[in-house]
């Protein structure tokens, strides 16, 4: 109620679409913005129209309501993705609109506005399901940033729903490689893989363990002109040198004890197709030299053979979880082999740098695992917002593979239609151990100078505190800031410092 609730940022000319897009920290595509339906409810006409002007210039579809009764009718008639509603209005109060909107469509994002903010009202609204809290007066930029974050959540929910429906339709059948993600770094890697796939160029994939290097290799092969032939994987770290040589190059009868027949190697099996050399930097140097000869001449000589045994045409996709440049410098990887295989390098980001993908991946794994472990896959469980926030707060040292295993554990133990809460998610992490974890951080203190030891222990405390804080607040950053008695700017800075919320609301894509 009352006038002049919005700062002068709304005055003057409405910002252009390009200017608004430049300030959009989440870079929502224009076609996605146009599809997002926003309902703005406030009994002050000036504020209502000013907000609508800013949002419409950014490309959103906005519906206005000046009375609570009108808003309730609209909510019953149509589904809105985002609702901004003033808490204090004559007639129907904003809290009632919030509750009825969520009762009709639980996935709707509701942001409450008020010119009389208080801890009591904010807690009441958040407990009723509000997504965030917007105190008046607020600037145009503040509004744009908040709607940008909300739009990003809408986009993620839509993608999760699409995946859920797709997996339910396909049941427990094999879905093939799951290329799931909307984060800029991941999409850049996928786009590069898509472009190189139709060629015969060698691809070199780098990334931490569990980031999905084999999935990208499968993607490249399935979209290549060799897709009808075999994709032959070989883990170079899984076998001792003699056995690895025999597996890769094959052997002649009598070449070693137990070689009772001629055996073709995997290079011959991959002829006309693709060979995936996983953990290439773990291959012994003697075998790297032999492999280089195959790449250069296409000639395979089996173990125990003194002549050419086969001529092969193989496309190579290689991968390592090491820094390949360091592996070359340290003598673990031949430089000439590396540069022959590194025609097109693809780098996969760790999961901690693609937090916006965690809801998509978690929902995908949940529904897929649910369908795979049950004869009747209907009525799957669902992750709550608090669970998603908890998952986003974890370090995921095992990356996507670790997340998949954790979610499969949840799916195996869940009941139909169960709402999965943070306490239902098993997280095995040394920092989560209730006994000994605090004292263990001091074990090596005597081996460190005072200031580095102090900084390390403070960093451990901050990370653990923030993780539990965000989970307790159900992912709502305004609520988390209030619980911690700090402002949101400080909270975002700390989250960003520990890579717990990197990318959201900052425009960074590193």
N, C-alpha and C positions, 0 to 999 in steps of 0.2 A: 504494500500500500504506500501511498504518498508519491511525491514527485522526485525527480533527479536521483533515481536509484542507480543510474548507469553513468560512468565517467564520460568525459567529453570525447573519448575515443570513438564514440558512435556519432559525433557531430560531423558536419561537413560532408564531403563527398564519400560515397560508399567505395570501399577499396575494390580495385579491379580483380577479376578472376585470377590473372597472372600473379598479382601481388599477394592475394590470399593463398594461392598455391605455393608461392615461395615461402610463406610463413607456416605452411602446413607441415608439422614435424613428422607426420606419419606417411606423407606422400600417397594419400589415397587416390587411386585413378579416378578421372572424371566420371567414367561410366558407373563406377561403384558409388560415388557420391550421389549421382542422379537417382540411383535405385534405393537410397536410404530415405525412409519416411520419418520425418521429425514432427512431433506435435509440441507446440509451445503454448503453455497455459499461464496467463497472467492477466489480472484485471486492470492493469495500467496500460493504456493504449500506446503511449509513447515508447515504453520499454519493449512491448510486444512487437511493434512494427520495426523498431531499430534492430532488435535481434534478428527478426525475419529478414531484413534487408541484408545484413552481414552474411547470414547463412545461405540465403538464396544466391548472393553474388559469388559464394564459394561453390555453388553448384548443387546444393541440397534441395530436396523437395520438402517444403515447410507448410504445415497447416496451423492456423491460429485459432485460439479459443479464449474469449474474454471472461467467461463464466464457468464455474465448476460443473454446473448441470450440462452445459454444452460439451465440455470435455468428456464427461461420462458417456454421453450419447455417442460421441465420436469413437471412444475406446471400444464400445460395444459393437459399432458398425464396421470398424476397420482395424487392421493390425498396424501398429507403429513400431519402428525399430528403436527410436529414441524419444523419450518424453521429457521435456523440461517443464517443471510445474512449480509455481509459487506456493509455499506452505501456508501463508496467511492470506486468504481471500474471503470475501463475504459469500454467504451461501455455503456451498460445498467446499470444505477445506482441502488443501493440497494433499494432506496425509490420506484422506479417503480416496482421492483419485489415484494416488500411488498404490494403495492396497488393491483397489479394484482393477487397475491396469495390469498388475502382476498376477492377479487371480485369473484374468482372462488370457494373458499371454506371459508365462513366467520368464521367457527369454528377453522380454522388453527391457531396455536399459532406461532407468528412470533417474533423472538428476533433479534434486530439489533446490529451489532458490528461496532466499529470504533476506529481507533487510533487517531482521531482528535475530541474528544468529546467537545461539546459546548451546552450551554443551548438552543440556537436556533434550532440546529439540533435535539436535543433530544425531544424538544416539538413538532417539526414538525413530527417526526417519531411516537410519541405517539398519536398525533392527527390523524395520518393516520391509526392507529389501532395496532401499535406495542404492544406486550404484556409486553416486558421489554427491557432494554437497557444495553449492555455489553461493557464497555470501555476496550480497549486494552492498555497495556498488561493485561492478566488475567491468573490465575493459573489453573491447572487441577482441583483442589478441587473446585474453584469458578465455573468452568464450570459444574462440576458434581452436585453441589448443585442447580444451576439454572435449569439444565435439569431435576433434580429430582422434583423440584417444578412444572415445566411445565408438566412432566409426570403425576404427581398427578392430575393436572387440566384436562389433556386428559382423564384420568381414570374416573374422575367425570363426564365429558361431555358425555362419552360413556354410563355410567350408567343412566344419565338423559335421553339420547335419547332412551335407551332401555325401561325405564319406560314410557316415552312419547308414544312410539309405542304400548306398552302393554295396556296402559289405553285407547288410541284411539280405539284399536281393541275391547276392552271390553265395550266401551261406558259408560253408566251411571249405569251399574249393580254393585252390591255390590262386592267389591274386597277382603273383609275379612280383617284380620289384616295385616297391612302394616309393614313388618320388613325391614326397609330401613336404610342402614348405612354401611360405610366402616371404621369408626374410630375404632382403636384397642380396646378401652374400651367398646364400644357398641357391637362389634363383639364377644368379650370375654363373655359378658352377654348372647348374643344370642346362642353362642356355648354351654354354660352351660345349658341353657334352652332346647336346642335340645337334649343334652345327657340325661337329667333327664326326658324328656317328656314320653318316653315309659315305665317308671317305675310307681309305685304307691307312690313314696316318696312325702312327703309334701314339698312344695316350698314356701319360704318366700322372697318376692320381696320388696326391699327398693329403694327409689328414691324420688326426689322432685316432687311436684304436676306438672302434665303435661308431665312427662318424658316417659309415655307409659307403666305403670305398668299393666293396664288391657289388653293392646295389647299383652304383653308377656304372661299373663295368658291365653288368647285365643289361643296363639301359642302353649303353653304347652298342653292345652286340645286337640286341633285339631290334635296334633301329638302323642296322647296317645292312649292306647287300650280302653279307655273310650270315644273316640270321637263320637261314635254313640249315646251315652247318653247325657243328658243335662249338660251344664255349667251354673250353677246358681249363679249369682252375688248378693252380698248383701253389701251395703254401710253402715258400722257400725256407721258412723257419721251423717247419714241422718234422723234417726228416734229417737224419745224419747224412754227411756228404756222400758216402758210397751209395746209399739207397736213393738219395735225391738224384744222383747222376743216372742211375739205372731207370728211375721213374721218368725222368725228363727225356733222356736220349735212347732208352731201350738197351738191350744187351744181346749178345750172341750166346748160343748154347755153350756151356763149359767155361765161360769167361770168369766165373767165380763159383764158389761152393753153393750149390742149390740152384744154379742156372741150368736146369735140365732141358730147356727149349729156348728157341729164339723168341724174343719178346720185343714188339715195337714200343717205343716210348711215347710219352704224351705229345711230343712235338709232331709225331707222325699221326697221332689220333686227331690233332687239331688241324691237319692239312685241309686247306680251303676254308677254315673257320677262324676262330679267335682263341688265343691263349692268354689267360689272366695270371700273371706272375705276382702273387701277393707277397708282401714283405721281401721285396727284391734285395734290399740292402743286407739281408741275412744270408744270401747265397754265398758260398765259399768263392774266393777269388779265382781258383782254378776252373770252376764251372762257369764263372762269368766270362772268362776268356773263350771257353768252348761255345757258350751261347752267342757271343759276339760273332763268331764264325758263321753260325746258322743264320743270324740276322743279315749278315753281309752277303753270303753266297746261297742261302737256302739249302745247304747241304747238311744232312744229319749222319753222323757216324756213331753207331751203337758201341756200348762198352764191350771191349774184347774184339772189335772189328778192326781190320787193317785197310778197309776200303770204304768207299761211299756206299751207304745203305739206302738212302732215300733222298729225294729232292722234295722240299715242302714249300708251300705257300701259306704262311701264317701271319695274321695280324696280331700284334702284341699290345696288350694293355697291362701296365705295371702299376704297382702301388707300394707305398711304404708309409709307416707312421713316424719315421725319422725325418729330419731336415736333410734332403738329398745332397745339398751343397756341403753340409757338414760331414755327411757320410763319405763323400768323395775326398774331402780334405783330410779326413782321419784314416783313409785307406780301406774303408769298408765297402766302397762301391767304386768300380772302375769308371773313370771319367768318360772314356770313349764309349762304353756301354750306356752310361747314363744319357749322354747327349744323342745317341742313336735312338733311344727309347723315348726321350723327352721331346717329341715333335710338337705335341700339344699338351701342356701341363694343365691339370685341373686341381684346384685346391678346395677341399671341403672344410667349412668352418666347424669348430666344436659347437656342441649344443648350447653352451653358455653364451655364445655370440649369436644365437638365433632363437631367443626366448619366445618370440611371437609364434614360433612353430610348435612349441610344447603342447598347447591345447589341441592342435590338429593331430599331432603324433599320438598323444595320450588317448584321445578318443578313437583314433584309428586302431591302435593296439588293443584297446579295451573291447571294442565290438568284434574285431577279428578273433581275439583270444576267446571271447565268450562263445562265438559261433563254433570255433574249432573244438572246444572242450565239452560241448553239449549236443545231444541229438536233436533237440528242438531249440534253435537259437533265438527265439523271440523273447521279448521283454527283457532286454539287457539292462544292466545297471548304468548309472550315469554319474559322472564326476561333478561335484558341486563347485561353485566359484572359489570357495575356500581351498578345495583340493587342488584346483588349477593354480591358485596363487602359491600354495605350498610347493607344488612341483616346479614352478618357475623360480622359486627361491633356492633350489638345491644346486650344488656345483656340478653334478653329473660328470664325474671324472671318467666314467665309462661311456659317456655320450649316449647316442640313440640306442645302442644295444643295451645299456644299463636301464634306460627308461623302459624299453620293451619288456625286459625281464621283470621289472617291478610291477608294471601294469598287468602282465600275465599272471603274476601272483595274486593281484587284486581280483582279476576275472575268475580265477579258479575258486576262490573262497567266497565270492559275492553271491547274493541272492537275487532273484528276478526283481527288476524295478528298484533295486536298492540305490539310495543316494550315497555315493562314496565320499566320506569325509576324510580330512587329513589323518586322523587316527587309524583309518583303515589301510593306509598306504605304508608298506614296510620300506624303511630307508636304512640301509646298512652303511653307516659312515662313521669313521673313527671319531669325528667331532660330536657325534650324537650319543656316544657311549656314556651312560650315566656314572660309571665308576672308573676312576683312574684317568679320565680324559683331561681333567684340570691339572692334576699333578704331573701327568706325562709331559705337558707342555713346558714344564720347568726342568725336566731331566737334563737337557743339554745346555741349560743356561750358563753353567760354569765354563762351557766351551766357547761362549760367545761374549763379545764386548757388551757392556751394559745397554747402550742405546739400541743396537740391533735386536737384542733379546727383548727389550721392552716393546719396541715397535711390532715385533712378531706376535707377542702375546696379546697386545691391544688389538691387532688385526684379527686374531682368532676370536677374541671376545666380540668385536663388532659384527663379524660375519655371522656368528651363532645367534647373537641378540637380534639382528635384523631378520634372519631367517624365521625365527620363532615369532617375532613381532608381526611380520606380514602374514604369516599363516594364521595367527590369532585374529587379525583384522579382516580375514577373508579376502585378502588382496586389495582392499580399499585403502588407497594411500592416504586419503584425508583422515580416515579413522585411525590408521597406523600412526600418523603424525600426532594425533591427539593423545593416543595411548602412551606414546613416548615423550610427550610434552616438548616436542620440537616442531618447528615450522616445516612445511612440505618441501621447501627448497633445500633445507639441511638434510632431510630424509632422502630426497632424490640424489643429492650429492654423495651421501654415504652408500646408497645402493649402487650407484654407478661406480664408485671407488672399488667396490668388491665384486663387480660384474654380476650383480644380482638382479639388476633391472636395466641392463645396457640396451639402448635403442629406443625404449619407450619414452616418448615425449621429449627426446633430445635431438632428434633428427640425425643421429650418428648411426652409421652402418658398418662400423669396423668389425 
